[in-house]
Amino acid sequence: MPVAHGTVTPGYEPIQAAFQANFDARSEIGAALSVYRHGREVVRLWGGVADPATDRAWREDTLQLVYSATKSATAACAHLLVQRGQLDLDVPVAAYWPEFAAAGKGDIPVRWLLSHQAGLPVLDRPVPRAEALTWDPIVAALAAQAPAWQPGTAHGYHGLTYGWLVGEVVRRVSGRSLGTYFADEIATPLGLDFWIGLPAGEAHRVARTIEQPVAPPAPTEAMSETRQEVLATYTDPTSLLVRSTRMVTDPPLDLDDPRTWAAEIPAVNGICTASSLARFYAGLIGKVDGVRILDAPTLVAATREQASGMDRVLRVSTRPALGFGLPLPKQPWWSPAAFGFPGHGGSLGYADPASGIAFGYVTNGLLVTMAPDPRTVGLIEALQSVLAGQPA
């Protein structure tokens, strides 16, 4: 039975078929997909259930929390300040945020916050969750925190702290909170349904997330050594990964709580439609209805590789740029020019300037897997098959 709704430009029908296949064969619950090409939306699809508890259907304007896909929106705010000559990435963070110099951090440049090289993915003393939602207590804790490794010598994913670190620099420079700056300077000019700090009046549109059951991992003796190490990282309460995702606040953040949606947590609580996620990326690589956010030189600098190899937190190879992730050849959205960011459980936003593609996929069926998500694999393979038959 067809679940997918929406529109596709003639020639893009294979993408609609792949989106429908996610519901038919891959246990999709509720989701939406948007693809822009050269500044024009060519695919807009949605379907399924936004809230299984009430059987609320996914609508065209349903919003979804996109977890770490938020990070690119936060990075864009910093790069817009760079473009306007208000922020220098090679100046010490402490020049903008003097308290940050504590615990030997006086020489850390802003660049290392954006590239996950600052050594600050964890807090030795978690901040009470209610206080973290108010911003200042957790920012003060990060200013006082000593790095977990010598800054600049390695990179390691700052899963939660990234947003507060970069967001506080944006606040100190602009005089506005990260969420307000994003709304004023990016979301409003582009006409986005995209917030970091959701207004109360929009909460009824948000889909409820559901953890998808996953197959149990293979016996460790049948795994590669790398996979065994990654699995151990996810289960060891002393690992940087566990500490950085579950022990920054006490108790851990509840990202399905409207109070969390309303706060500004610029690493993980961006809430948007798929169309707005794709439109955001389209506005980074070119004009959308006459609006472009970052000029070409700024974008090139923002998406240049800053580090590569083993991530100290994730224990897998990554390629961070300045707030954007760069794909590895094994990833479905691989292209030498592509940049973007996935979100926990499946959401994905990315752009490929070489093909003019901007892609936004959001889902409330959170699938955590060590392999590429089969839902995005199918969608991107269908997109690539369409592009193969079209002129650039």
N, C-alpha and C positions, 0 to 999 in steps of 0.2 A: 504494500500500500504506500503510495507516495507520501512522504513527510515533508520534503523540501518545498519551500515557497520562495518567491522572489523573481528576479529577472536576470537574464544573461544576454549579452550581445551575440548576435548570430556568429557562429564559429567557435564559441566558448562552451557549447553544450556538453562536451566531455567533463567539464568541471562540475556541472550540475549533476551529472550521473555519478561522479565520484563522491559528491556530497551526500547524495541519496544512499550510496553504498555504505557510508559510515553508519547510517541508521539500520540498514538491512543486515549488515554483516559484521559490524564492529562495535556494537553495543552503545552507539552514541545516544545520549539522553536528550540534551538540548544544545544547540550550537548555531553559529552564524558565520558566514564567510563573505569577504569582500575582496575584490581585486581591482586595482586601478592600473591603467596603462597609459603612460604619457599624460598623466593628469586627469584622465577621464575614467569613471567607474564603469567597468565592463562586466562585472559579476557582483550581484548582491543577492545572497541566499540566507534563509533562516529556516529553522524547523525544530520539531520536538517539543519537549516539556521544560518550562523554566523552573517549575517548583513541583516535584512529584508529590509532595505532601498535600497540595491543594489541587493538583492536576492543572495548574495554570499553564497555558500554552505559551510557547516562545513566540513573541511577536517581532515585527520589524524593528521596533524601538526598544526591545529588551536590552538591558545593560548587564554586563558581566564583569566581575572582578578578574583581572588578568595577571595577578601575581607579579612575577619579575619582568614581564613584558612592560611594566611601568618604568623600568630603569631607563629606557631610551627616551621617554618623555622628560624625565628628570635631567638627563644629560643634555637634551636639546635646550633646556633653559640656561644651563651654564654656557653652552656654546653660543647662544644668542647674546649673552653678556660679553663674551670674547669678541664676537663679530662687531659689537658696538663700542669696543675699546674700553669697556668697564672692568674687565677681568683678564688677568694674565695667568695662564696655566703654569708658568714656570716661576712664579713668585711663591714664596712660602705661604701656606694656609694661614699661619699666624699673623701675616700682614693684614689680613681681612678679619681674622677671628683670633685676637690676641691670647685668649685663654687656652687655645689649642696648643700653645708652645709647651705646656706642662709635660712632664715625664719624658723629656728628651725629644719632643716632636717639633722643635722650633724650625727645623730645616726642611720638613716635608713639603714639597710643592703641591699645588692644587692638582696638577696632572696625575699624581699618584692616587688621589682619591678616586678619580674617574677611571683609572686603569686597574684598580684593585691591588695596588702595590704598597699601600700605606701600612699594612700589617695590623689593621684594626677591625677584623671581622667579629671579634668577641668582646664581651665585658667580663671582667673578673667578678664584679658584683652586679647581677641582673637588677634592672630597674622595675619596680612594681608596675604591672601592666596599666593600671589606671593613670599613673603618673606619666608613663611613656606616651599615652595618647594625647597629653597636653603639650608635648614637644620639649620644653625647656629642661626638664630633669634628665632626659636621656641625652640631650646635647651636652649638658654639663658633665655627665658621666663619660661621654666619649672624649671630651676635652681633657679630662683627668687621666684617661686610660693609657697605660704603656703599651707599645706595639707588641704583637705576638711574635714577630720576627723583625730583623733589621729592615726598615723601610727601603724600598727600591731594589732589594736583592732578590726578591721573588714576588710572584703574584698569587693571590688566593682570593676566592670569591667572597665578597662582603655582602652576603645574602640579604641581611636586614640593615646593617649599619650604613651601607652605601647611601641610602636615601637621606638619612639624617645628616651624614657628613657633607654630601654635596648640597643638600637643601639648606644647611646652615650657612654655607659660603654664599649661596644665591641670596639668602635673606640678608646677610651682612652687607653685600654689595648693592642690592637693589632696594632694600628697605621693605620688601614684601616677602611673605611666606612663599615657599616653593609652589604650593597649590594655587595661591593667588597669582603669582607671576605666570605660571603655566596658563591659567584661565585668561588672564589679561592679554598676554603676548603671543600665545600660540592657539589655544582652543577657540577663543572668540574670533580672531581674524580668519581662521580656517573654517569656522562654523562646525566645531566638533561637539558631539555628545561624549565628552571625555573629561573626567574629573580626578583630581588627587585631593580628596576631601569632599565627599559627596554632600550636596545640599539635601536637607531632610525631605524636601518635597519630591525628590527623585527616587527615594528608597524603594517605593512600590514597584519600580521597573526592574529591579535587580534580580537576576536569577540566583537560585540557591544552589550551592555547590554540593556535589555528591561524590564521595570517594568511590572509584570504580574498583571492584575486586580484580586482583591480578593473580596470574598463575604463580605458585610458589617457585622460588628459584631452584635451579638444579642443585644437586648435592655439591658441596664445595669442592670435592675431589674431582668433579667433572668440569669445573670452571677453570678458565685461564687464571694465571696468577694475578693479573690486573683486575679481573672481575672479583676475585676473592678479596683483594685489598679494598675495592670500592664498597663491597657489601659490608666488610668489617667497619669501614668508616661510617656507614649509615647506622650501625648498631652499637657502636662504642660511645658511651655517654661522655667520655673524655675527649673525643675527637673534635677537631676544630669545626667540622661540619655540623655535628649535633649541637655543640655549644653555640654556633653562629645562627642556627635556625630555631632552636628550642629554648635557649637559656639566656637570651638577651633581655627578655622581660620575664617577670615572674607573677602569675603563670604565663605561659606562651600566649602570643597574640591569637585571638579568635577571628579569623578573616571572614567568617560568615555572620558576624555580629554587626548590626547597623551602627553601633557606637564606633566600631573600628572603621567602617566605611566613611564616617563623618570626620574622622581624624585625618591628619596628613602623615602618611607613612610612605615617603616617595620611592622606596625600593619595591614595594609590593602591593599597595592598595589602590592603584589606578583602576577606575571603573569606566567602561566605555562600551559602545557598540562595535561590532566588527567593521562596519563601514567607516567609523571614525578612526579606528586603529589603522586601517589601510590609508585613509585620507591623510592622517598625520604623516605617514612615511612618504606619501606622494608629495606632500608639501615640503619635505626635506630635500627631495631630489629634483624638484621642478615646480612650476606654477600650477596651482589648482584654483580655477576661477580667478586668476590674476594674482594669487597670493603665494609667495614662497617664503619659508621661514629662515632657512640658512642659505647663504650664497655659496657658490661652487667652491671657492677656496676654503671657506670655513668647514664645509662638509668633508672635503678631502682630508683636511687636518684631523677632523673629529673621528674619521673612520680609518685612520692609519693604524696599523698594528703597533701596539706598545710592548707586548710581551707574548711569549708562546711557550708551549711545553707544559710540564706537569703543574697543575694548580695545587697549591698547598692545602686548600680546604676540600675541594671536590675530589682530589686524587685521580683526575683524568686530565688529558691534554686540552687546553683551551687557548684561545687567541683573543685576548681583550684589546679593543681599541679604547677610545676615550668615552666610556659610558655605553658603547655599543658592542655587541658580540660579533665576532667574525666567524663564519662557519668553517668547519673542517671538511675535507673532501668527502667523508663518509656521511655527512648530514644531508637530508633531502634538499635543503635550500642552498646547497653549495653553488657558488659562482665566485670567480675571483674578485668581483666588484661588490658582492652582496654584504649587507650588514643588517643587524636587527637584534631581537632578543626574544627568547621563548619564555613562557610563564609556567610555573609549577602545574603539572597535571595536563598540559596540552596546548594552552593558548599560545599563539605565535604571531608576531609582527615582524616584517622585514621588507627591505627594498633592494632592488637590483638596478642600479643606474644604467648598466649596460643594456638591459632589455626594457627599461622604463617601467618595470613592474613594482607595485607596492601591494603588499599582501597582509590581510588581517583576518585571523581565525580565532574565534573565542568559543569556549565550551564550558559547560557546568559539570560534565562528567570527567572528574579528575582521574587520569590514568597515569600512574607512576611506573615507569619501566626503564630498565637499563638499555633497552634497544630503542631505535627511533620509533616515535609514535605512529602506528599504522594509519591513523586517520589523516595526519598531515602528510605522510608519505604518499597516500593515494591522491590527495588533493594536489600536491605539488607535481607529482608525476603527470596528472591530467593536464595541469597548466603547462608544463614543459612540452607535452605532446602538441598542445594547441600552438604554442609559440614556435615550435619547430616548423610548422606549416605556414607561418606568417612572416612578412617582411619586418625587419627591426624598426 
